Amino acid sequence: MLTIAFQMDPITQVNVNADSTFDIALEAFGRGHEIWVYEPKHLSLENGKVRATAQRVTAMQRVQGEHVTLSAPEVLDLHTVDAVFLRQDPPFDMSYITTTHILEHLMPEVLVVNDPRHVRDTPEKLFVTTFEGVMPPTLITSSEDEIRDFFERHGRDIIVKPLFGNGGAGVFRIRDTAENIASLVELFGQTSRDPLMAQAFVPDVRNGDKRVILVDGEPVGAINRVPAEGEVRANMHVGGKAVQSDLTERDLEICRIIGPELKRRGLVFVGIDVIGDYLTEINVTSPTGIQELRRFSGVDVSALLIDWVEAQRG
């Protein structure tokens, strides 16, 4: 039996039929492993020692509202566990980054999935730029003038989004006229000093934004997320619909390009976003979609992940 802790958002509030973290924890619990959960705000570091005010899972089932029973909170020495899953949702802000620094103190004695050093060093939209020939034309900048120039050079049809955004929030399509670019740059500047990302619009998004899931650098399956009518965003958070999908030869080619680097960095559970022939994001913080993948294809990512943890700690 292993002891596995999950650093996550409140488990009592998850959707048991959609949440990936719950699904992974349920798989581990069903195998007889000891499961603990805690929120990032309950993580502490003192003199190089990491602890969390955590609760042990005493019962789990896929029944919404009755899905988990927890013990009373107690201080857990995380150096005594076998593995920690880093699974809180973004935003990828300084609070998130601080938890990666703290969890790094556990390694290598404790297995942390994904490796917190490389979660920190692998911003999801920036990391894609590491690989040649996989992205649509992309600009990262804070300059209004550069965005205007990019707009003109790429068919006067581009997507602009926050560099560290998530869930489809703040994604804008600008086409035909540049009259809103100044207002958009000003709007983003009021809430963040981060640069923006501009990308040439890929019409294939109408056919869906494919989520390909990789485990330890190898592709295991995909779902397609189709935008709602009148939307360019396919994220399920904003009304996108998950449908069955297969891995194309281009998907596999992209995975062959990025997979070895994911494995080298200890990025064990990764979800990439592919639109048409283009890779747009590499999600390493809190990938989702595993329950949908199992329903469509029978591929059980949670089982594969716990298999991997057991093999490492066995």
N, C-alpha and C positions, 0 to 999 in steps of 0.2 A: 504493500500500500504506500502510495506517495502522498505528501502533503502539498497541496497546490493552492496558492492565493491568487485572487483576481482583484486587481486594482481597476475599479469600474465605477460608472455612475450607479445610483441606487438600484439594487437588484429588485427591490420590491415594486418598482415602477416600470419595469420593462414589459414589452409585448412579447409574450412567450412564443408566439408563432412567427415572429420576425427577427427578434434580437439574436445576433450572432454570439455575443458573449454568454448569454443565458444558455444557448445551445451547447457551447463548448463545456461550460460548467456542468450541465446536465449529463453530458456524455461521461465526464470524469467521475461525477458522483455515482452514476450508474455502474461504474466499474469498481466501486468500493474505495475510491481515493478520498482522503480527507480534504474538504474544500472550505476555504475561508474567503470572505469578501470584505473589502473596505473601499472607501472613497479616497480620492487623492488628497483631500483636505485632512485626512486622518493619518497621513504619512509623516514620519519624523526622522531626523538624523541627529545623533549626539555622539561626539567623539568617534566618528567613523562607523557607528552602529546604527542600523536601520530598524525601525519598528513601526507598527501601525496599530491603531485602535480598530480591531477587526471583529467580525462575527463569524462563528463557525456555522456552516450549513448543516442542519440536522435532518432536513427532509426537502426533496425536490420532486416536482411533477409538472407536466405540461397542462396545467389547469389555471387559467388566468385568475388572479386574485387569491389563489390558494397554491401558488407555484413554488413558494419557498418558505421554510421555517428556519429561523435563525436563533442562535444562542445569544445570551447577553453579551454586549461588547466587552472585550478585554484586550490588553496590550499583547500583541504578538511580535515576538522577535523574528523578523523575516530572515535572519541568517539560519534559522532552524528549519525552514521549509525547503522543499525540493525544487519548486518552480513558482515563478510569478508571471501571470499574464498581464501585460500592460495594455489595458483595454478601455480606458475612459475615452469618451468622444472628444474630438476637437471642440473649441478652437485651439490651434497650435500656438499658444501664447506663452508668456514667460512662466505662468503657473505650470503649464504642461512641461515646458523645458526643464523647470526646476525638478520636477519628479524624475526626469530621466537622469539628471545628475545624482540624485539621491539613490535611485535604484542601481546605478552603476557601482556603488559601494558593495553590492551583494555579489558581484561577479569576480571570479568564475565559479565560486563555490555553489551559488544558486543559479539555476537556469532562468533567464528572463526572456520572455517571448512577447514582442520582438526585442532584440538587443537594444537597450536604451541609448547606447552611444550612437548607434546608426539611425535610430528613429530621430534623434536630435540632429544628426548630420545629413539627413535625407529629407529635406522639405519636399512635399509631394509634387508640387508643380515645378520646382527647380531641379529636382533630381532627374527628371526626364531629359533635361538638356545635356546630361552626361553622355547620352547615346546618340550617335549620328544616324540620320536617315530614318527616324521613326516618328518625328513630330511634324505637325503642320507648321507653316511659317509662324514664328513666335517672337515677340518682343517683350522684354521686361524692362520697365522704365518708370520714372516719376515725371517724365517730361511730356507736357501737352503737345509741344511741337513734334516730338518724335512719334507720338501716337497719331497725329494728323498725317505725318508723312507715311507712316505704315499703312494707314487707312487708304491713302491714295495709291500706294504701290500694290495693294492686294484687293483690287476690284471694288473698292469703296464698300466693303462688306466684311466686318470684323466682329469678333467677340472680345469684350473687355471685362475682366474680373479681378477681384482682389487676389493678390499672390498667396495669401494664407487663408483664404476663405474655404468653406466646406458646405456640403449639402446643397449646392446650387445657389446659395445665397449671394446676392450682389453680382449676378452674371447678366451682362447686357449685350444685346446685339445692336451694332451701329451700322446702318447701311444707307446708301444713296447720298446722304448729306452729313457733313461734319459739324453741324450747328450745335449738337448736344455734347460734343467732346469736352469743351471747356467746363460746362456745368458738371459733367460727370467726374472729371478730375478734381474739381473743387469739392464736390460732395464726398468723394472718398478721402480727400485730404483733411476733412473736418473730423474724421473718426480714426485716421491711421496715418502714420508716417511711412508705411510700407509702400514699395513700388507696386505698380499694376502690371498685370499680364494681358497682352493683346495677342490674339491669334486670328489668322485668316479663317473666315467662316467655312466650315466643312459641311456642304449640303447633305452628306450622308447621315447627319444627325437625325434627319427626319425618319430614317429607318431604324434609329436606335443608337444608344450609347452602350456598348457591350462591356460588361464587367467580367474579366477573366481572373480566376482565382489560382494563385500559385502556392504550393506548399513546399518549402525548402528548395525554392528555385525551379520547381517543375509545375507546368500547368496541369490542373486537374479537372477543369470544366469552366463553363461560361453560361451566363444568362444575358439576355438583352433587355435594356430598359428603354422603352419607347415613350417619347414625350407626349404629354396630353395635347389635345387640339389647341393650336394657337401658341404653343410653348416651344422654345428651343432647348430648354433644360430637360434632361431625361431623369434627373435624380428622383428617387422614389419619395424623398422628403417633400417634393413639390409637385406630386401628382403623376410622376412617371410610372408606367406599368411594366412589371417584370414579365417577360415571355421566354419560352424555351429558345435556346441557341446552341449551335455547334461551334467548335473551334475550326476556323479556316486555316489554310496554309499560311496566310499572312499573319494571323494571330500566333501561330506556332513559331513563325520566323521571328516575330518580336520577342517572344518568350525565350527563344534560343539566344537572342542578343543580350537580354537583360538578366536572364536566370542565373548565370554563374556569378554575377556581381551581387545579386540578392543573397545567394547562398553564402558568399564570402563575407558579407556584412552581418550575417545572423538574422536576416529578415525572413523569418520562417513563414509567416502568414501575410500574404500580400494580395491586394486586389488592384489590377490595372484597368484603366478605362481606355477602350479602343473605339474610335469613330471611323468607320470605313477602313482605310488602310493606315490610319494614324493613331499612335499612342499619345494620349493627352495628359494622363496623370498616372502616378505610381503611388497607391495608397498603402501606407505602412503604419499609420497611427492606430486606426480602429476599423479595418476593413469589414464590410458587411456583405450580405447576399448569400450566405451559406445555406440558410433554410430554403430559400427559393431554388437554389441549385439542386438541393436534394429532392425537392418536390418534382422538378422537371426531369432530372436525369438519374436520380438515385445515388449520385456521388455524395458521400458523407464526409465533408471536410472536417467536422468536429472529431470524428473517429480517426481520421488521418493525423490530425494535430495531436491528439492524446496518444496515438501510436508512436508518434515522433518523440514526444516527451518521455514516454515509458522507455523507449529505446536509448535515449540519452542518459536517463537516470537509472536504468536497469543494472 
